[in-house]
């Protein structure tokens, strides 16, 4: 790097604060996250634009990095274009069959990064610069916390309708068979109007779990359950596999997806059926603490080496210099 780049983040989500921003810092960049009174996601588009222009004027970034939320102001992209500031967009919700969110914002961004390989031709065909950038881990945050094991199985996820079949086939059977399981997420789990819910298993639902507590929870769990929205992509997953494996506490067990198999190989358990789920959970629970630790640390070393946020941030920096 020939100079200390200044990187401005328009979103203060945990993915940014505890994730990719760390990679830029480790590369020697100066970073600024729009947080506190400059938080954008709960403001009108007009106010978002005003706050952004104020920060740009004062901070004078070289790179603006956006992971757009609902109601994100288009004017933010327009302002960087006027100022000649490189604006990178990270499309984290692309899926092979409905990637309209990324498609929309790609019209504005200078460079698109997507977690979904299958969506790249769409961007390229529009004449846009685009490349694959997966989720990752921040080893200084996603790490094992010293604690006594206190949970058998933990799941941190919101009860999305699109995950109903996954929940019905893989989560509910564990609960019905009496496994010691704790489920965290928003109160959709206790919404009886949802196709699948935990209303009849209230002892399992433990409420919302702040992101800051993930290392402690996963370090004190023998098994960390994962859930994903898409099983067609070779690369698209949720953030969770990278983070859970990086924390290196519990063994990661998640319903099979093509991407998880491709990315994590045999370092995680990927059941394809209800019976396989129960079998694999029993296998992990029957391990000794030492056996689980050896397996978890092997997986942790893998994601620390190949999927850390320093690597992801370097992609953005390289795109900036090659624009």
RAURGI-V260601 format. One record per residue. N is the residue number from 0. SS is DSSP state (helix for helix, strand for strand, loop for the rest). PHI is phi in degrees with one decimal (* if undefined). Layout:
# RAURGI-V260601
((N & SS & PHI) (N & SS & PHI))
This chain:
# RAURGI-V260601
((0 & loop & *) (1 & loop & -82.6) (2 & loop & -148.1) (3 & loop & -80.6) (4 & loop & -71.7) (5 & strand & -107.3) (6 & strand & -115.8) (7 & strand & -108.8) (8 & strand & -104.7) (9 & loop & -87.5) (10 & loop & -124.3) (11 & loop & -102.5) (12 & loop & -60.6) (13 & helix & -55.6) (14 & helix & -55.0) (15 & helix & -85.6) (16 & helix & -61.3) (17 & helix & -104.0) (18 & helix & -113.9) (19 & helix & -66.3) (20 & helix & -58.6) (21 & helix & -62.8) (22 & helix & -63.8) (23 & helix & -65.4) (24 & helix & -60.9) (25 & helix & -66.6) (26 & loop & -86.4) (27 & loop & 93.7) (28 & loop & -80.7) (29 & strand & -93.5) (30 & strand & -123.0) (31 & strand & -140.0) (32 & strand & -103.9) (33 & loop & -73.3) (34 & loop & -133.7) (35 & helix & 60.2) (36 & helix & -71.3) (37 & helix & -95.4) (38 & loop & -59.2) (39 & loop & -101.2) (40 & loop & -63.3) (41 & loop & -102.6) (42 & loop & -112.1) (43 & loop & -69.4) (44 & helix & -60.7) (45 & helix & -64.1) (46 & helix & -69.9) (47 & helix & -54.1) (48 & helix & -62.7) (49 & helix & -62.6) (50 & helix & -64.1) (51 & helix & -62.6) (52 & helix & -62.2) (53 & helix & -64.2) (54 & helix & -66.7) (55 & helix & -61.2) (56 & helix & -63.8) (57 & helix & -83.0) (58 & helix & -91.3) (59 & loop & 54.6) (60 & loop & -72.7) (61 & loop & -88.8) (62 & strand & -129.0) (63 & strand & -109.6) (64 & strand & -118.9) (65 & strand & -120.9) (66 & loop & -116.1) (67 & loop & -70.8) (68 & loop & -104.3) (69 & loop & -60.8) (70 & loop & 70.9) (71 & loop & -65.2) (72 & loop & -79.4) (73 & helix & -58.8) (74 & helix & -61.9) (75 & helix & -63.4) (76 & helix & -67.4) (77 & helix & -61.6) (78 & helix & -67.2) (79 & helix & -66.5) (80 & helix & -63.8) (81 & helix & -61.6) (82 & helix & -84.8) (83 & loop & 72.7) (84 & loop & -93.8) (85 & strand & -64.2) (86 & strand & -120.4) (87 & strand & -98.9) (88 & strand & -120.4) (89 & strand & -106.6) (90 & strand & -89.3) (91 & loop & -96.0) (92 & loop & -112.9) (93 & loop & -61.1) (94 & loop & -133.9) (95 & loop & -60.0) (96 & loop & -109.9) (97 & loop & -150.1) (98 & loop & -109.7) (99 & helix & -65.3) (100 & helix & -65.0) (101 & helix & -63.9) (102 & helix & -60.4) (103 & helix & -64.3) (104 & helix & -72.8) (105 & helix & -65.9) (106 & loop & -66.7) (107 & loop & -104.5) (108 & loop & -76.5) (109 & loop & -78.8) (110 & strand & -148.2) (111 & strand & -108.2) (112 & strand & -113.6) (113 & strand & -129.0) (114 & loop & -85.6) (115 & loop & -120.4) (116 & helix & -57.8) (117 & helix & -65.4) (118 & helix & -88.9) (119 & helix & -59.2) (120 & helix & -57.6) (121 & helix & -60.3) (122 & helix & -70.2) (123 & helix & -62.5) (124 & helix & -65.6) (125 & loop & -87.1) (126 & loop & 80.2) (127 & loop & -96.6) (128 & strand & -81.2) (129 & strand & -148.8) (130 & strand & -152.8) (131 & strand & -77.1) (132 & loop & -142.3) (133 & loop & -79.3) (134 & loop & -66.5) (135 & loop & -160.3) (136 & strand & -140.2) (137 & loop & -115.1) (138 & loop & -56.8) (139 & loop & -79.4) (140 & loop & -113.7) (141 & loop & -82.8) (142 & loop & -145.6) (143 & loop & -71.1) (144 & loop & -105.1) (145 & loop & -66.9) (146 & loop & -163.0) (147 & loop & -83.5) (148 & loop & -60.1) (149 & loop & -130.3) (150 & strand & -128.4) (151 & strand & -81.7) (152 & strand & -133.2) (153 & strand & -127.3) (154 & strand & -131.8) (155 & strand & -116.4) (156 & loop & -168.0) (157 & loop & -91.6) (158 & loop & -84.4) (159 & loop & -67.9) (160 & helix & -58.7) (161 & helix & -66.9) (162 & helix & -101.4) (163 & helix & -55.9) (164 & helix & -65.8) (165 & helix & -60.1) (166 & helix & -64.5) (167 & helix & -63.2) (168 & helix & -84.0) (169 & helix & -120.5) (170 & helix & -94.8) (171 & helix & -56.6) (172 & helix & -59.0) (173 & helix & -64.6) (174 & helix & -65.1) (175 & helix & -67.9) (176 & loop & -86.7) (177 & loop & 85.1) (178 & loop & -65.9) (179 & loop & -76.4) (180 & strand & -130.7) (181 & strand & -121.2) (182 & strand & -113.9) (183 & strand & -119.0) (184 & loop & 157.8) (185 & loop & -72.3) (186 & helix & -76.3) (187 & helix & -60.4) (188 & helix & -62.9) (189 & helix & -106.2) (190 & loop & -93.3) (191 & loop & -68.8) (192 & loop & -81.8) (193 & loop & -82.8) (194 & loop & -54.2) (195 & loop & -120.2) (196 & loop & -150.8) (197 & loop & -112.6) (198 & helix & -56.7) (199 & helix & -85.7) (200 & helix & -132.3) (201 & loop & -60.8) (202 & loop & -67.9) (203 & loop & -80.7) (204 & strand & -78.9) (205 & loop & -110.8) (206 & loop & 89.8) (207 & loop & -78.5) (208 & loop & -121.1) (209 & loop & -63.3) (210 & helix & -56.5) (211 & helix & -59.1) (212 & helix & -96.4) (213 & helix & -57.4) (214 & helix & -56.7) (215 & helix & -68.6) (216 & helix & -63.0) (217 & helix & -70.3) (218 & helix & -72.6) (219 & loop & -104.5) (220 & strand & -117.4) (221 & strand & -77.0) (222 & strand & -131.4) (223 & strand & -111.6) (224 & strand & -89.0) (225 & strand & -112.3) (226 & loop & -139.4) (227 & loop & -134.8) (228 & loop & -92.9) (229 & loop & -134.3) (230 & loop & -123.6) (231 & loop & -103.1) (232 & loop & -79.0) (233 & loop & -82.5) (234 & loop & -130.3) (235 & loop & -76.1) (236 & loop & -136.0) (237 & loop & -79.2) (238 & loop & -67.8) (239 & helix & -58.6) (240 & helix & -57.3) (241 & helix & -62.8) (242 & helix & -70.8) (243 & helix & -64.3) (244 & helix & -66.6) (245 & helix & -67.0) (246 & helix & -66.4) (247 & loop & 71.8) (248 & loop & -98.4) (249 & loop & -78.6) (250 & strand & -78.9) (251 & strand & -85.6) (252 & strand & -126.7) (253 & strand & -145.2) (254 & loop & -49.5) (255 & loop & -55.9) (256 & loop & -137.0) (257 & helix & -55.5) (258 & helix & -66.5) (259 & helix & -64.3) (260 & helix & -65.6) (261 & helix & -65.4) (262 & helix & -86.1) (263 & helix & -116.0) (264 & helix & 53.9) (265 & helix & -98.4) (266 & helix & -82.1) (267 & loop & -131.3) (268 & strand & -100.6) (269 & loop & -128.0) (270 & loop & -67.0) (271 & loop & -103.4) (272 & loop & -137.4) (273 & helix & -59.2) (274 & helix & -61.6) (275 & helix & -64.8) (276 & helix & -59.9) (277 & helix & -63.9) (278 & helix & -62.4) (279 & helix & -69.9) (280 & helix & -62.6) (281 & helix & -62.5) (282 & helix & -60.1) (283 & helix & -68.0) (284 & helix & -66.3) (285 & loop & -84.8) (286 & loop & -72.2) (287 & loop & -77.5) (288 & helix & -57.7) (289 & helix & -66.4) (290 & helix & -62.1) (291 & helix & -64.1) (292 & helix & -63.2) (293 & helix & -60.2) (294 & helix & -67.7) (295 & helix & -66.2) (296 & helix & -70.8) (297 & helix & -63.1) (298 & helix & -66.7) (299 & helix & -60.6) (300 & helix & -59.2) (301 & helix & -63.7) (302 & helix & -73.2) (303 & helix & -59.6) (304 & helix & -79.8) (305 & helix & -106.0) (306 & loop & -134.5) (307 & strand & -92.9) (308 & helix & -74.3) (309 & helix & -63.2) (310 & helix & -63.8) (311 & helix & -64.6) (312 & helix & -62.7) (313 & helix & -64.5) (314 & helix & -62.8) (315 & helix & -68.5) (316 & helix & -62.2) (317 & helix & -64.1) (318 & helix & -63.7) (319 & helix & -62.6) (320 & helix & -76.1) (321 & loop & -99.6) (322 & loop & -68.6))
